[in-house]
Amino acid sequence: MIAAMLMLDLKSDLERILHDYAAAEAKTGEVKEPKVYEWKLPFKNPKNPQVLDQLDFPYIVLSVARGVDTADDSTVEIELAFGVHKEAELLDDGLYHPTGYYDILALMEHVRVSLQRQRVVNGKFELIKPYEWEIPDAQPMPLWVGWAKTKWQVGHVISETEGEFLHG
């Protein structure tokens, strides 16, 4: 349950962080705040053609990846998937340039810097370095994606028998 609480608290925190962040949705030109989702992007109803044409970009998807309990502490890794939509731009040289790399990088940097400034989510979960991120070279243009891996210190479970001498 701790990992689920962390993910929900992180989602809420990212929504706050992104409240004043705007990214252009290239298909409509509309400027939108990135939406934050848990686990996966929402599935679209194939019976509703209006929804099928809508893009989910920009977005961040959070998913719990793994947890580790050692004798001294407990950690949970949460992966963040980022996505923006940006058509190639026609520049002065007459060529189309894939400038979406800058849009995905800007969104990822905004989140990275914000999380590292505050370091603690909801007074309970502390971000542990390293904060890893990547923008893969292969991109599904005009969609631009990246990911980050975060690691969080969470509450350590204490055994009910700790300190007691057990004998048979």
Sine and cosine of phi, psi and omega as CSV:
sin_phi,cos_phi,sin_psi,cos_psi,sin_omega,cos_omega
0.00,0.00,-0.47,0.88,-0.01,-1.00
-0.89,0.45,-0.67,0.74,0.00,-1.00
-0.89,0.45,-0.64,0.77,0.03,-1.00
-0.91,0.41,-0.66,0.75,0.03,-1.00
-0.89,0.45,-0.67,0.75,0.04,-1.00
-0.86,0.51,-0.74,0.68,-0.04,-1.00
-0.89,0.46,-0.68,0.73,0.00,-1.00
-0.92,0.40,-0.65,0.76,0.05,-1.00
-0.91,0.41,-0.65,0.76,0.02,-1.00
-0.91,0.41,-0.65,0.76,0.06,-1.00
-0.85,0.52,-0.74,0.67,0.01,-1.00
-0.88,0.48,-0.67,0.74,0.01,-1.00
-0.91,0.41,-0.67,0.75,0.02,-1.00
-0.91,0.42,-0.61,0.80,0.06,-1.00
-0.88,0.48,-0.62,0.78,0.06,-1.00
-0.92,0.40,-0.71,0.71,0.00,-1.00
-0.88,0.48,-0.61,0.80,-0.08,-1.00
-1.00,-0.01,0.02,1.00,-0.05,-1.00
-0.84,0.54,-0.58,0.81,-0.02,-1.00
-0.97,-0.26,0.18,0.98,-0.01,-1.00
-0.99,-0.11,0.74,-0.67,0.00,-1.00
-0.82,-0.57,0.72,-0.70,0.07,-1.00
-0.80,-0.60,0.65,-0.76,0.00,-1.00
-0.97,0.24,0.67,-0.74,0.13,-0.99
-0.99,-0.13,0.96,-0.28,-0.22,-0.98
-0.88,0.47,-0.51,0.86,-0.06,-1.00
-0.91,0.42,-0.64,0.77,-0.02,-1.00
-0.96,-0.28,-0.30,0.95,-0.08,-1.00
0.99,0.14,-0.10,1.00,0.00,-1.00
-0.93,0.35,0.64,-0.77,0.05,-1.00
-1.00,-0.09,0.81,-0.59,-0.08,-1.00
-0.73,-0.68,0.45,-0.89,0.17,-0.99
-0.97,0.25,0.62,-0.78,0.09,-1.00
-0.89,0.45,0.66,-0.75,0.07,-1.00
-1.00,0.01,0.53,-0.85,0.01,-1.00
-0.92,-0.39,0.80,-0.60,-0.03,-1.00
-0.85,-0.52,0.36,-0.93,0.09,-1.00
-0.98,-0.20,0.68,-0.73,0.13,-0.99
0.93,0.36,-0.87,0.50,-0.07,-1.00
-0.55,-0.83,0.29,-0.96,0.17,-0.99
-0.91,0.40,0.53,-0.85,-0.01,-1.00
-0.91,0.42,0.53,-0.85,0.03,-1.00
-0.99,0.16,0.60,-0.80,0.00,-1.00
-1.00,-0.09,0.59,-0.81,0.02,-1.00
-0.98,0.22,0.92,-0.39,-0.04,-1.00
-0.91,0.41,-0.25,0.97,0.02,-1.00
-1.00,0.09,-0.09,1.00,-0.01,-1.00
-0.91,-0.42,1.00,-0.08,-0.08,-1.00
-0.90,0.44,-0.44,0.90,0.03,-1.00
-0.90,0.44,-0.62,0.79,-0.02,-1.00
-0.96,0.28,-0.55,0.83,-0.05,-1.00
-0.89,0.45,-0.50,0.87,-0.01,-1.00
-0.99,0.14,-0.25,0.97,-0.03,-1.00
-0.98,0.18,0.63,-0.78,0.08,-1.00
-1.00,-0.10,0.49,-0.87,0.02,-1.00
-1.00,-0.02,0.15,0.99,-0.09,-1.00
-1.00,-0.02,0.52,-0.85,-0.15,0.99
-0.97,0.24,0.41,-0.91,-0.04,-1.00
-0.47,-0.88,0.27,-0.96,0.23,-0.97
-0.69,-0.72,0.75,-0.66,0.06,-1.00
-0.90,-0.43,0.80,-0.60,0.03,-1.00
-0.98,-0.20,0.67,-0.74,0.12,-0.99
-0.55,-0.83,0.67,-0.75,0.06,-1.00
-0.95,0.30,0.81,-0.59,-0.07,-1.00
-0.99,-0.17,-0.70,0.71,-0.04,-1.00
-0.17,-0.98,0.25,-0.97,0.07,-1.00
-0.67,-0.74,0.42,-0.91,0.00,-1.00
-0.68,-0.73,0.79,-0.61,0.12,-0.99
-0.93,-0.37,0.84,-0.55,0.11,-0.99
-0.93,-0.38,-0.04,-1.00,0.02,-1.00
-0.90,0.44,-0.44,0.90,-0.11,-0.99
-0.95,-0.30,-0.42,0.91,-0.05,-1.00
-0.40,-0.91,0.07,-1.00,0.04,-1.00
-0.73,-0.68,0.67,-0.74,0.03,-1.00
-0.74,-0.68,0.41,-0.91,0.07,-1.00
-0.74,-0.67,0.72,-0.69,0.08,-1.00
-0.98,-0.18,0.75,-0.66,0.08,-1.00
-0.85,-0.52,0.78,-0.63,0.04,-1.00
-0.99,-0.14,0.61,-0.79,0.01,-1.00
-0.88,-0.47,0.81,-0.59,0.08,-1.00
-0.96,-0.28,0.76,-0.65,-0.04,-1.00
-0.92,-0.40,0.54,-0.84,0.08,-1.00
-0.49,-0.87,0.67,-0.75,0.12,-0.99
-0.70,-0.71,0.30,-0.95,0.02,-1.00
-0.86,-0.51,0.86,-0.52,-0.03,-1.00
-0.51,-0.86,0.88,-0.47,0.06,-1.00
-0.95,0.32,0.45,-0.89,0.08,-1.00
-0.90,0.44,0.55,-0.83,-0.03,-1.00
-0.98,-0.21,0.65,-0.76,0.09,-1.00
-0.99,0.11,0.90,-0.44,-0.05,-1.00
-0.97,-0.22,0.00,-1.00,-0.08,-1.00
-0.85,0.53,-0.43,0.90,-0.02,-1.00
-0.99,0.17,0.03,1.00,0.03,-1.00
0.99,0.15,0.10,1.00,0.00,-1.00
-0.94,-0.33,0.46,-0.89,0.09,-1.00
-1.00,0.07,0.79,-0.62,-0.02,-1.00
-0.93,-0.37,0.74,-0.68,0.00,-1.00
-0.98,0.20,0.99,0.13,-0.09,-1.00
-1.00,0.08,0.04,1.00,0.01,-1.00
-0.89,0.46,-0.36,0.93,0.06,-1.00
-0.83,0.55,-0.61,0.79,-0.01,-1.00
-0.93,0.36,-0.58,0.81,0.00,-1.00
-0.93,0.38,-0.71,0.71,0.00,-1.00
-0.93,0.37,-0.63,0.78,0.03,-1.00
-0.89,0.46,-0.67,0.75,-0.01,-1.00
-0.89,0.45,-0.69,0.72,0.02,-1.00
-0.90,0.44,-0.71,0.71,-0.03,-1.00
-0.91,0.42,-0.63,0.77,0.02,-1.00
-0.92,0.40,-0.63,0.78,0.02,-1.00
-0.86,0.51,-0.71,0.70,0.00,-1.00
-0.93,0.37,-0.72,0.70,-0.03,-1.00
-0.85,0.53,-0.76,0.65,-0.03,-1.00
-0.91,0.42,-0.68,0.73,-0.01,-1.00
-0.88,0.47,-0.71,0.70,0.00,-1.00
-0.91,0.41,-0.63,0.77,-0.03,-1.00
-0.96,0.27,-0.43,0.90,0.08,-1.00
-0.93,0.37,-0.70,0.72,-0.08,-1.00
-1.00,0.03,-0.53,0.85,0.10,-1.00
0.89,0.46,-0.40,0.92,-0.04,-1.00
-0.80,-0.60,0.73,-0.69,0.02,-1.00
-0.96,-0.28,0.82,-0.58,0.07,-1.00
0.83,0.56,0.47,0.88,0.04,-1.00
0.92,0.39,0.14,0.99,-0.10,-0.99
-0.83,-0.56,-0.51,0.86,-0.17,-0.99
-0.86,-0.52,0.83,-0.55,-0.06,-1.00
-0.97,-0.26,0.75,-0.66,0.07,-1.00
-0.94,0.33,0.74,-0.67,0.01,-1.00
-0.92,-0.38,0.70,-0.71,0.08,-1.00
-0.99,0.16,0.49,-0.87,0.22,0.98
-1.00,0.08,0.50,-0.87,0.17,-0.99
-0.99,-0.13,0.91,-0.42,-0.06,-1.00
-0.97,-0.24,0.62,-0.78,0.06,-1.00
-0.52,-0.85,0.36,-0.93,-0.02,-1.00
-0.42,-0.91,0.60,-0.80,0.19,-0.98
-0.90,-0.43,0.96,-0.28,-0.05,-1.00
-0.89,0.46,0.52,-0.85,0.02,-1.00
-0.91,0.42,-0.67,0.74,0.02,-1.00
-0.98,0.20,0.87,-0.50,-0.04,-1.00
-0.82,-0.58,0.60,-0.80,0.03,-1.00
-1.00,0.09,0.86,0.52,-0.10,-0.99
-0.77,0.64,0.65,-0.76,0.18,0.98
-1.00,0.06,0.25,0.97,0.08,-1.00
-1.00,-0.03,0.66,-0.75,-0.04,-1.00
-0.82,-0.57,0.77,-0.63,-0.10,-1.00
-0.76,-0.65,0.39,-0.92,0.08,-1.00
-0.38,-0.92,0.14,-0.99,0.01,-1.00
-0.58,-0.82,0.34,-0.94,0.10,-0.99
-0.65,-0.76,0.50,-0.87,0.06,-1.00
-0.88,-0.48,0.84,-0.55,0.01,-1.00
-0.90,-0.45,0.48,-0.88,0.02,-1.00
-0.79,-0.62,0.72,-0.70,-0.12,-0.99
-0.80,-0.60,0.70,-0.71,0.13,-0.99
-0.98,0.21,0.81,-0.59,0.00,-1.00
-0.83,-0.56,0.10,-0.99,-0.01,-1.00
-0.85,0.52,0.70,-0.71,-0.02,-1.00
-1.00,-0.02,0.74,-0.67,0.02,-1.00
-0.98,0.18,0.76,-0.65,0.03,-1.00
-0.96,-0.28,0.76,-0.65,-0.02,-1.00
-0.90,0.43,0.63,-0.78,0.04,-1.00
-0.92,0.39,-0.36,0.93,-0.03,-1.00
-0.98,-0.19,0.11,0.99,-0.05,-1.00
-0.88,0.47,0.76,-0.65,0.01,-1.00
1.00,0.02,-0.17,0.99,0.02,-1.00
-1.00,-0.08,0.57,-0.82,0.05,-1.00
-1.00,-0.04,0.87,-0.50,0.02,-1.00
-0.98,-0.20,0.69,-0.72,0.04,-1.00
-0.65,-0.76,0.39,-0.92,-0.08,-1.00
-0.98,-0.20,0.00,0.00,0.00,0.00
